[in-house]
């Protein structure tokens, strides 16, 4: 995530406009010119948001100074001091809610992700995210997913082609669908085909998919068929010189993920880190 991009800057401007608008109506009650505060974790987790918070502070007031005691992706504990902030009291108050909100949300995603990634330790399986993200926050939520140890799937419809259930229903057949995508996109385009049963999975391999996504398959079915899918891909590679099939598994309840630590699976994708994670609670405590 390029925090210096104009796009990120516009996002933060929108957050400030949403919360502060024409000005904080309570600020006239503040008589103390400068203030100092600590951010304290009210529970443990994985932190995310250092550079974003810095950007928020500086956009609200260049005079705000800060010192972080943690980096993105690092573990923290309950009652741990995360950062110290100093500057004009009115500016600290103006920045409080925006900066806390985004970091609590993103740290929740990172923490949830890390808990799943830990289950995958010792395997060759990576955890990937999905496009089920909050509109307007995708780039931040996917960054938080990476801070938790996951890897990013496609960012949008524009950086990989995925043939899903509805595409299959509305296309002539998989072979033609793949041919049309190859014809109308750059040669670097990665094509993923989602399969809902093993026959579709085999058809996807034969059609020339770079990746196959096995959706809501039970573990026994995967164990019994992954070797065959790999062999099918290898046989096809003898004629096409392509042998880089990626096998992805999705539609798994995170509670059951240990059942899917199966040799031959490359990726497990989940939306749960973003759709089901809770915010991590932080507080900004002022120091007199």
Secondary structure, DSSP 8 states (H G I E B T S, - for coil): --TTSHHHHHHHHHHHHHHHTT--TTGGG---SEEEEEEEESS-EE---HHHHHHHHHHH-TT-EEEES--TT-EE-TT-EEEEEEEEHHHHHHHHHHHHHHHHHHHHHHHHHHHHHHHTTTSS-EEE--S---TT-HHHHHHHHHHTT-B---SSTTSSEEE-HHHHHHSS-HHHHHHHHHHHS-TT--EEEEESSHHHHHHHHHHT-SEEEEES--HHHHHHHHHHHHHHHHHHHHHHS----EEEEE---GGGGGGG--TT--EEE-SHHHHT-----EEEEEE-
